[in-house]
Amino acid sequence: MKRKDLERKLRIAGCYLKREGRSHSLWINPKTGVLETIPRHIEIKEPLAKKILKNLNAE
């Protein structure tokens, strides 16, 4: 999955970017307070993308 597509899904679910790191971005779901790191690769493998969406309740 493209990183842009994953970020779009997260934004639609109400999540937002908390901060940028060197190799990862930190996203938060304000409803649940859950934080999740997202690698800064252009392409993110499908199982990892699904795990991120599930952890942030953005499915």
Backbone as a ProteinNet text record, in pm:
[ID]
protein_1_A
[PRIMARY]
MKRKDLERKLRIAGCYLKREGRSHSLWINPKTGVLETIPRHIEIKEPLAKKILKNLNAE
[TERTIARY]
85.4	0	90.4	54.6	129.7	109.9	213.9	207	100.4	87.7	-14.2	-153.8	-180.3	-311.7	-337.9	-236.5	-249.9	-277.9	-203.9	-225.1	-363.8	-412.2	-547.2	-651.8	-636.6	-730.4	-725.9	-606.3	-593.6	-661.2	-642.3	-705.3	-857.2	-909.2	-1054.2	-1108.7	-1031	-1073.2	-1055.1	-1000.6	-985	-847.7	-754.9	-618.9	-540.6	-434.8	-351.1	-204.6	-119.1	25.2	68.7	129.3	176.6	313.6	406.6	539.7	610.1	710	794.5	923.4	966.1	1094.2	1193	1306.2	1406.6	1362.8	1314.7	1278	1131.5	1058.6	917.7	838.9	709.6	617.7	529.5	493.5	411.4	270.9	173.6	33.6	-44.5	-149.5	-230.3	-378.4	-453.3	-598.4	-647.7	-699.6	-737.7	-855.1	-937	-1052	-1007.4	-903.6	-856.6	-723.3	-650.4	-519.8	-408.9	-436.4	-338.5	-238.5	-110.3	-3.5	47.6	87	141.3	248.1	357.5	462.3	439.5	467.8	452.9	587.4	643.1	772.1	759	867.3	864.2	903.6	865.4	889.8	778.4	804.6	701.3	596.8	642.3	553.4	559.4	442.3	434	366.5	426.7	372	231.3	148.3	6	-21.1	47.4	20.6	50.1	156.4	191	87.2	42.8	-59.5	-188.4	-227.9	-349.7	-334.2	-215.1	-188.6	-197.9	-142	-147	-292.1	-368.7	-508.4	-587.9	-561.2	-633.2	-597.8	-469.6	-425.6	-481.1	-498.9	-551.3	-702.9	-767.3	-913.2	-959	-886.5	-916.9	-959.3	-1004.6	-1040.9	-1173.5
-116.6	0	123.5	221.4	346.2	420.5	487.3	559.7	669.4	734.1	838.2	782.8	662	599.8	564.9	514.7	481.4	607	714.2	839.1	895.6	882.1	928.7	853.4	721.9	641.1	680.4	709	749.1	883.4	977.6	1109.1	1098.9	1016.4	997.4	942.7	858.1	798.1	893.3	1012.9	1110	1112.3	1033.3	1031.8	1149.5	1187.7	1295.2	1268.8	1336.6	1323.5	1402.1	1333.7	1400.5	1462.5	1383.4	1437.2	1348.6	1406.2	1333.4	1295	1171.5	1127	1113.2	1053.7	1036.4	931	816.9	709.2	668.9	725.9	692.9	820.4	812.7	919.6	866.5	951.7	911.8	966.7	875.1	911	876.4	955.1	934.6	935.2	850.9	852.4	924.9	1047.9	1124.8	1064.8	984.8	923.6	818.7	742.2	633.9	665.9	763	796.9	703	616.2	517.8	585.4	557.4	605.8	490.4	520.1	416.5	480.5	408.7	457.8	402.7	486.1	447.6	472.1	370.1	389.1	490	559.1	663.2	609.8	487	428.7	471.7	472.3	505.4	395.1	272.3	155.6	84.2	59.2	-12.4	-146	-253.3	-386.5	-398.2	-472.7	-483.6	-532.2	-638.1	-682.3	-573	-496.4	-388.9	-277	-243.8	-139.4	-180	-305.5	-353.7	-348.5	-383	-378.8	-235.7	-141.2	-1.1	47.6	16.9	58.7	-3.6	-129.7	-197.9	-137.1	-112.3	-57.5	82.5	159.8	296	300.3	186.1	176.2	255.8	239.8	314.6	224	103.7	7.8	42.2
0	0	0	-76	-79.1	53.5	96.2	222.7	218	102.8	88.2	111.7	59.6	76.7	223.2	290.8	432.9	514.2	487.1	559.7	532.5	411.6	377.5	459.2	470	549.2	696.2	747.1	886.9	911.8	819.5	835.8	830.7	743	733.5	865.1	932	1058.8	1177.2	1153.5	1260.5	1324.3	1274	1328.1	1270	1340.4	1288.2	1320.4	1246.4	1261.7	1384.7	1479.5	1601.6	1578.3	1521	1491.1	1389.9	1325.3	1231.9	1302.4	1283.1	1335.5	1221.6	1249.7	1145.3	1044.4	1093.4	1001.8	1013.8	1110.5	1130.7	1160.1	1136.4	1173.7	1285.6	1378.2	1491.5	1471.3	1460.9	1441.4	1566.6	1593.6	1713.5	1676.3	1748.1	1737.9	1863.5	1849.1	1968.5	2044.9	1979.8	2048	2148.9	2112.7	2198.4	2266.4	2214.7	2269.8	2226.9	2129.6	2083.2	1989	2010.4	1923.4	1838.6	1716.9	1628.1	1540.1	1520.4	1431.8	1291.5	1193.1	1052.6	985.1	920.3	853.2	739.4	709.5	607.5	470.4	440.8	309.5	215	86.9	-11.3	-15.2	-10.8	-15.3	118.8	179	305.9	279.1	328.4	303	359.6	288.5	321.2	464.2	512.7	651.1	754.4	733.1	825.5	818.5	699.4	683.5	754	741.4	808.1	959.7	1010.1	1154.3	1205.8	1132.5	1172.4	1177.1	1073.5	1068.1	1183.2	1211.7	1319.6	1455	1479.6	1608	1632.7	1526.1	1539.8	1522.1	1515.1	1497.4	1374.5	1264.7	1142.2	1029.7	1059.2	954.7	893.2
[MASK]
+++++++++++++++++++++++++++++++++++++++++++++++++++++++++++

